Amino acid sequence: MKKTLYLLFAVSITLFALSSAVMAGSSATTIYKWSQPIDQIAGETHNGQPVYNGWDQPSWNPINLNPIYRQVADDWECNDNRPVTDIHWWGSYVNWPAPTPMWRPRAFWFGMYTDVPAPATGGGWSHPGDLIWQYTTPVNGYQEVFVGYDKDPRDGTIIDSTFQYNVVLPETAWFRQDPTANSIYWLSIVAIYSTAPEPFFWGWKTRPHYFQDDAVTLNTNGGWDRVGYIDTTNNFQSWDTAFELSTVPEPSSLLALGMGVVGLAGFIRRRM
């Protein structure tokens, strides 16, 4: 009798896990569709907190200004048809050194763009193309957690605080890949303010180059400039931004879990 109860309990737990994975998606499973996280400097701390390699690239806009004029985007590779369900990213407020922000954004806007590849000849770089998906959080509809400080590689200073941000997208707003489209997309993240947040405007945290072309920033002519800097040897150093995209489990994983439930149920029936 005890063995039967244990098996019934096991089936219940398995069914709960299966339903949670299906209903909650990545918020329950933390499965990454794409991951290029912030770059922590090993062994270095500031005020007892971790130090990260990068700076805040301005990406913000007042709510009443259209189109966006301070915008950063970065490319990523989509290799399967699972949707993007959660967005995780890092950023801060330029020249802000405290663990608690003074002036938080009203909301965040996310945009997904197609890829315009770099020219085959003549130089240049890839950049965002058509806007194919967008989502704006509700007011204060995002999580912000202090995680340490950044060290600006351009001059070696440790100034800005670093925050991690998380947003779980409602299922109706999941980004779903077009199976016939190019697998390279560009994600843009922009902080939205009620008014201009000078002097501590928000910036997307950079990290050393990770994938394909550099991150890009919108210029005043409507074009895209590379994110990076000229080093002391007059060479351009490529940089990306820090973010991760979560998704749901592979269908094959859910099928295997379901088959396990069926097997357990059959075993219990035979025992009873």
Secondary structure, 3 states (H helix, E strand, C coil): CHHHHHHHHHHHHHHHHHHHHHHHCHHHHCEEEEEECCCEEEEEEECCEEEEECCEEECEEECCCCCCCCCEEEEEECCCCCCECEEEEEEEECCCCCCCCCCCCCEEEEEEEEEECCCCCCCCCCEEEEEEEEEECCCCCCEEEEEEEEECCCCCCEEEEEEEEEEECCHHHCECCCCCCCCEEEEEEEEEECCCCCCCCEEEEEEECCCCCCCEEECCCCCEEECEEECCCCCEEEEEECEEEEECCCHHHHHHHHHHHHHHHHHHHHHC
